[in-house]
Amino acid sequence: MEEKGSVFFQTRVREVGDIPVVELEGEVDLSTSPRFKEIVYQLVDSGKRDIVIDLDGLDFMDSTGLGVLVAVLKRTSMEGGRIRLVCSKRSIMKVFSITGLDKVFTIYDNLQRCLQD
């Protein structure tokens, strides 16, 4: 758990089968995105190429969070992997649609559907 000023950010990584699911909670912004990037890059560095990132616990994500997702997507794609996102919150989905990233990422409205794909 990480608390920086008034910004709350927490991550949890759990394995479902052999697929890591990164669950995010709180806010991903300039102060918390480096920790988010570090966690996902550790997974990639450990050989994981198929990663699910669950955004449903987020209350807020700014462009720095999107930047982390794009960087991770590029890195895993170059190594034959994929990033799948879970997001059912309209406020977070709006960030993806405004930026056009909803066309770049595979986004599921729930974890079960994501893991079945």
C-alpha positions as a Python dict, from the first residue, in 0.01 Angstrom:
ca = {
    (1, 'M'): (0, 0, 0),
    (2, 'E'): (126, 345, -84),
    (3, 'E'): (7, 673, 53),
    (4, 'K'): (156, 994, -89),
    (5, 'G'): (3, 1308, 51),
    (6, 'S'): (-368, 1270, -3),
    (7, 'V'): (-332, 1035, -301),
    (8, 'F'): (-420, 674, -227),
    (9, 'F'): (-281, 400, -452),
    (10, 'Q'): (-266, 28, -388),
    (11, 'T'): (-174, -267, -607),
    (12, 'R'): (-218, -637, -571),
    (13, 'V'): (-84, -899, -808),
    (14, 'R'): (-239, -1242, -808),
    (15, 'E'): (-201, -1536, -1043),
    (16, 'V'): (-507, -1683, -1213),
    (17, 'G'): (-372, -1998, -1369),
    (18, 'D'): (-41, -1875, -1505),
    (19, 'I'): (-171, -1526, -1587),
    (20, 'P'): (-82, -1241, -1353),
    (21, 'V'): (-371, -1010, -1272),
    (22, 'V'): (-262, -666, -1153),
    (23, 'E'): (-541, -507, -950),
    (24, 'L'): (-521, -131, -903),
    (25, 'E'): (-704, 69, -641),
    (26, 'G'): (-721, 443, -579),
    (27, 'E'): (-558, 691, -814),
    (28, 'V'): (-294, 661, -1084),
    (29, 'D'): (-137, 1000, -1140),
    (30, 'L'): (204, 1166, -1159),
    (31, 'S'): (292, 1064, -803),
    (32, 'T'): (178, 700, -824),
    (33, 'S'): (243, 601, -1187),
    (34, 'P'): (615, 521, -1129),
    (35, 'R'): (514, 252, -876),
    (36, 'F'): (253, 116, -1118),
    (37, 'K'): (515, 100, -1396),
    (38, 'E'): (767, -70, -1167),
    (39, 'I'): (521, -345, -1072),
    (40, 'V'): (420, -424, -1429),
    (41, 'Y'): (778, -409, -1561),
    (42, 'Q'): (885, -655, -1288),
    (43, 'L'): (628, -899, -1426),
    (44, 'V'): (754, -853, -1781),
    (45, 'D'): (1117, -886, -1667),
    (46, 'S'): (1028, -1212, -1491),
    (47, 'G'): (911, -1357, -1822),
    (48, 'K'): (538, -1286, -1806),
    (49, 'R'): (404, -1193, -2150),
    (50, 'D'): (27, -1220, -2098),
    (51, 'I'): (-79, -973, -1830),
    (52, 'V'): (-424, -861, -1717),
    (53, 'I'): (-457, -518, -1556),
    (54, 'D'): (-778, -468, -1360),
    (55, 'L'): (-870, -99, -1343),
    (56, 'D'): (-1206, -141, -1170),
    (57, 'G'): (-1067, -35, -831),
    (58, 'L'): (-949, 300, -967),
    (59, 'D'): (-1123, 624, -885),
    (60, 'F'): (-898, 831, -1112),
    (61, 'M'): (-634, 787, -1382),
    (62, 'D'): (-458, 1067, -1565),
    (63, 'S'): (-236, 1075, -1874),
    (64, 'T'): (66, 945, -1682),
    (65, 'G'): (-126, 625, -1609),
    (66, 'L'): (-218, 597, -1976),
    (67, 'G'): (149, 648, -2060),
    (68, 'V'): (246, 355, -1839),
    (69, 'L'): (-15, 135, -2008),
    (70, 'V'): (104, 233, -2357),
    (71, 'A'): (470, 170, -2263),
    (72, 'V'): (387, -172, -2121),
    (73, 'L'): (175, -257, -2426),
    (74, 'K'): (464, -168, -2660),
    (75, 'R'): (712, -366, -2455),
    (76, 'T'): (501, -681, -2428),
    (77, 'S'): (393, -663, -2793),
    (78, 'M'): (756, -654, -2908),
    (79, 'E'): (811, -975, -2713),
    (80, 'G'): (501, -1152, -2847),
    (81, 'G'): (284, -1086, -2543),
    (82, 'R'): (-36, -903, -2476),
    (83, 'I'): (-194, -673, -2223),
    (84, 'R'): (-563, -702, -2148),
    (85, 'L'): (-753, -449, -1941),
    (86, 'V'): (-1059, -489, -1722),
    (87, 'C'): (-1264, -173, -1678),
    (88, 'S'): (-1635, -124, -1622),
    (89, 'K'): (-1621, 227, -1472),
    (90, 'R'): (-1753, 493, -1707),
    (91, 'S'): (-1524, 761, -1564),
    (92, 'I'): (-1212, 556, -1643),
    (93, 'M'): (-1344, 432, -1980),
    (94, 'K'): (-1403, 795, -2077),
    (95, 'V'): (-1027, 858, -2056),
    (96, 'F'): (-968, 574, -2302),
    (97, 'S'): (-1238, 685, -2546),
    (98, 'I'): (-1135, 1052, -2542),
    (99, 'T'): (-776, 958, -2627),
    (100, 'G'): (-870, 688, -2878),
    (101, 'L'): (-688, 425, -2669),
    (102, 'D'): (-1009, 221, -2648),
    (103, 'K'): (-920, 118, -3007),
    (104, 'V'): (-563, 24, -2907),
    (105, 'F'): (-627, -184, -2595),
    (106, 'T'): (-846, -489, -2554),
    (107, 'I'): (-1078, -384, -2272),
    (108, 'Y'): (-1325, -614, -2098),
    (109, 'D'): (-1610, -513, -1870),
    (110, 'N'): (-1533, -792, -1621),
    (111, 'L'): (-1248, -1019, -1519),
    (112, 'Q'): (-1426, -1347, -1597),
    (113, 'R'): (-1488, -1248, -1960),
    (114, 'C'): (-1128, -1132, -1990),
    (115, 'L'): (-982, -1457, -1861),
    (116, 'Q'): (-1203, -1664, -2092),
    (117, 'D'): (-1057, -1493, -2399),
}
